[in-house]
């Protein structure tokens, strides 16, 4: 992946190391989830799908149970040069 990650945290979260773990997961696994939304909590994949509302809902439920927030990310079909 390139350096132009755009992320939305649900709910808002600022733990830098936790975010770095999520971004590391994205760099290592993005090729498996092209054209999909993913919710990642640290180094764990929480939800994946093409419906953002579904992924958001799963991320919110995960937070309610585990008190850990997810980084949401759209992984495009290909990276531009």
DRENPA-3360 file (N, C-alpha, C; in nm, 2 decimals, always signed):
BEGIN
1 = XXXXXXXX = +0.08/-0.12/+0.00/+0.00/+0.00/+0.00/+0.09/+0.12/+0.00 ~ +0.03/+0.23/-0.05/+0.11/+0.35/-0.05/+0.09/+0.43/+0.08 ~ +0.15/+0.55/+0.09/+0.14/+0.62/+0.22/+0.02/+0.71/+0.23 ~ -0.08/+0.69/+0.14/-0.20/+0.78/+0.15/-0.32/+0.71/+0.21 ~ -0.29/+0.64/+0.32/-0.40/+0.58/+0.40/-0.50/+0.69/+0.45 ~ -0.63/+0.66/+0.42/-0.73/+0.75/+0.48/-0.81/+0.67/+0.57 ~ -0.83/+0.71/+0.69/-0.89/+0.62/+0.79/-1.00/+0.70/+0.87 ~ -1.09/+0.63/+0.92/-1.19/+0.69/+1.01/-1.20/+0.59/+1.13;
9 = XXXXXXXX = -1.19/+0.65/+1.24/-1.19/+0.57/+1.37/-1.33/+0.57/+1.42 ~ -1.39/+0.46/+1.46/-1.52/+0.45/+1.52/-1.51/+0.38/+1.65 ~ -1.56/+0.44/+1.76/-1.57/+0.59/+1.78/-1.43/+0.65/+1.78 ~ -1.42/+0.78/+1.78/-1.29/+0.85/+1.77/-1.19/+0.80/+1.88 ~ -1.07/+0.78/+1.83/-0.97/+0.72/+1.92/-0.83/+0.78/+1.88 ~ -0.74/+0.79/+1.98/-0.62/+0.86/+1.95/-0.49/+0.78/+2.00 ~ -0.51/+0.66/+2.04/-0.39/+0.58/+2.08/-0.30/+0.55/+1.96 ~ -0.19/+0.61/+1.95/-0.10/+0.61/+1.83/-0.05/+0.47/+1.81;
17 = XXXXXXXX = -0.01/+0.39/+1.91/+0.04/+0.26/+1.88/-0.07/+0.17/+1.83 ~ -0.19/+0.18/+1.89/-0.30/+0.09/+1.84/-0.33/+0.12/+1.69 ~ -0.33/+0.25/+1.66/-0.35/+0.29/+1.52/-0.24/+0.24/+1.43 ~ -0.12/+0.25/+1.47/+0.00/+0.19/+1.40/-0.02/+0.04/+1.37 ~ -0.07/-0.03/+1.47/-0.09/-0.18/+1.46/-0.19/-0.20/+1.35 ~ -0.30/-0.12/+1.35/-0.41/-0.13/+1.25/-0.35/-0.10/+1.11 ~ -0.27/+0.00/+1.10/-0.22/+0.04/+0.97/-0.12/-0.07/+0.92 ~ -0.04/-0.12/+1.01/+0.05/-0.23/+0.98/-0.03/-0.35/+0.92;
25 = XXXXXXXX = -0.14/-0.38/+0.99/-0.23/-0.49/+0.94/-0.28/-0.46/+0.80 ~ -0.32/-0.34/+0.78/-0.36/-0.30/+0.64/-0.26/-0.32/+0.54 ~ -0.13/-0.27/+0.57/-0.03/-0.29/+0.47/+0.00/-0.43/+0.44 ~ -0.01/-0.52/+0.54/+0.03/-0.66/+0.52/-0.09/-0.74/+0.46 ~ -0.21/-0.70/+0.47/-0.33/-0.78/+0.43/-0.42/-0.72/+0.32 ~ -0.39/-0.60/+0.28/-0.48/-0.53/+0.19/-0.51/-0.61/+0.06 ~ -0.41/-0.67/+0.01/-0.43/-0.75/-0.12/-0.55/-0.85/-0.11 ~ -0.58/-0.90/+0.01/-0.68/-1.00/+0.02/-0.82/-0.94/+0.03;
33 = XXXXXXXX = -0.83/-0.81/+0.04/-0.96/-0.75/+0.07/-0.99/-0.63/-0.03 ~ -0.95/-0.64/-0.15/-0.97/-0.54/-0.25/-1.11/-0.51/-0.28 ~ -1.15/-0.39/-0.30/-1.29/-0.34/-0.32/-1.38/-0.37/-0.20 ~ -1.32/-0.37/-0.08/-1.40/-0.40/+0.04/-1.37/-0.29/+0.15 ~ -1.46/-0.28/+0.24/-1.44/-0.20/+0.36/-1.39/-0.30/+0.46 ~ -1.30/-0.26/+0.55/-1.25/-0.35/+0.66/-1.26/-0.27/+0.79 ~ -1.28/-0.33/+0.90/-1.27/-0.28/+1.03/-1.16/-0.36/+1.10 ~ -1.06/-0.29/+1.14/-0.94/-0.35/+1.20/-0.93/-0.29/+1.34;
41 = XXXXXXXX = -0.91/-0.38/+1.44/-0.88/-0.34/+1.58/-0.74/-0.39/+1.61 ~ -0.64/-0.30/+1.61/-0.51/-0.34/+1.64/-0.46/-0.43/+1.52 ~ -0.43/-0.55/+1.55/-0.38/-0.65/+1.45/-0.49/-0.75/+1.42 ~ -0.62/-0.72/+1.45/-0.73/-0.81/+1.43/-0.83/-0.76/+1.33 ~ -0.87/-0.84/+1.23/-0.97/-0.81/+1.14/-1.11/-0.83/+1.21 ~ -1.19/-0.73/+1.22/-1.32/-0.74/+1.29/-1.43/-0.76/+1.19 ~ -1.43/-0.69/+1.08/-1.54/-0.70/+0.98/-1.49/-0.67/+0.85 ~ -1.55/-0.73/+0.75/-1.51/-0.70/+0.61/-1.64/-0.71/+0.52;
49 = XXXXXXXX = -1.65/-0.62/+0.43/-1.77/-0.62/+0.34/-1.77/-0.51/+0.24 ~ -1.86/-0.51/+0.15/-1.88/-0.40/+0.05/-1.98/-0.30/+0.10 ~ -2.05/-0.33/+0.21/-2.15/-0.24/+0.27/-2.09/-0.17/+0.39 ~ -2.06/-0.04/+0.37/-2.00/+0.04/+0.48/-2.09/+0.04/+0.61 ~ -2.22/+0.05/+0.59/-2.31/+0.05/+0.71/-2.30/-0.08/+0.79 ~ -2.29/-0.19/+0.72/-2.27/-0.32/+0.79/-2.14/-0.32/+0.87 ~ -2.03/-0.28/+0.81/-1.90/-0.28/+0.87/-1.90/-0.18/+0.99 ~ -1.96/-0.07/+0.98/-1.97/+0.03/+1.09/-2.05/-0.04/+1.20;
57 = XXXXXXXX = -2.16/-0.10/+1.17/-2.24/-0.17/+1.28/-2.16/-0.27/+1.35 ~ -2.09/-0.36/+1.28/-2.01/-0.46/+1.35/-1.90/-0.40/+1.43 ~ -1.84/-0.29/+1.38/-1.74/-0.22/+1.46/-1.80/-0.16/+1.59 ~ -1.91/-0.10/+1.58/-1.98/-0.05/+1.70/-2.01/-0.16/+1.80 ~ -2.06/-0.27/+1.75/-2.09/-0.39/+1.84/-1.97/-0.44/+1.91 ~ -1.86/-0.45/+1.83/-1.73/-0.49/+1.88/-1.69/-0.40/+1.99 ~ -1.70/-0.27/+1.97/-1.66/-0.17/+2.08/-1.75/-0.19/+2.20 ~ -1.88/-0.21/+2.19/-1.97/-0.23/+2.30/-1.92/-0.35/+2.39;
65 = XXXXXXXX = -1.88/-0.46/+2.32/-1.84/-0.58/+2.39/-1.70/-0.57/+2.45 ~ -1.61/-0.53/+2.36/-1.46/-0.53/+2.39/-1.40/-0.40/+2.44 ~ -1.47/-0.29/+2.42/-1.42/-0.16/+2.46/-1.29/-0.13/+2.38 ~ -1.28/-0.19/+2.26/-1.17/-0.16/+2.17/-1.23/-0.10/+2.04 ~ -1.17/+0.01/+1.99/-1.22/+0.08/+1.87/-1.15/+0.02/+1.75 ~ -1.22/+0.04/+1.64/-1.18/-0.01/+1.51/-1.14/+0.10/+1.42 ~ -1.04/+0.08/+1.33/-1.01/+0.16/+1.22/-1.08/+0.11/+1.10 ~ -1.16/+0.20/+1.04/-1.23/+0.16/+0.92/-1.16/+0.21/+0.79;
73 = XXXXXXXX = -1.15/+0.12/+0.69/-1.07/+0.16/+0.58/-1.13/+0.09/+0.45 ~ -1.14/+0.17/+0.34/-1.18/+0.12/+0.21/-1.05/+0.08/+0.14 ~ -1.05/-0.04/+0.09/-0.93/-0.09/+0.02/-0.97/-0.09/-0.13 ~ -0.91/+0.00/-0.21/-0.94/+0.01/-0.35/-0.90/-0.12/-0.43 ~ -0.95/-0.13/-0.55/-0.91/-0.25/-0.63/-0.77/-0.25/-0.67 ~ -0.71/-0.14/-0.69/-0.56/-0.14/-0.72/-0.50/-0.01/-0.67 ~ -0.37/-0.01/-0.65/-0.30/+0.11/-0.61/-0.25/+0.18/-0.73 ~ -0.26/+0.31/-0.73/-0.21/+0.39/-0.84/-0.06/+0.43/-0.82;
81 = X = +0.02/+0.40/-0.92/+0.16/+0.42/-0.92/+0.23/+0.52/-0.84;
% end
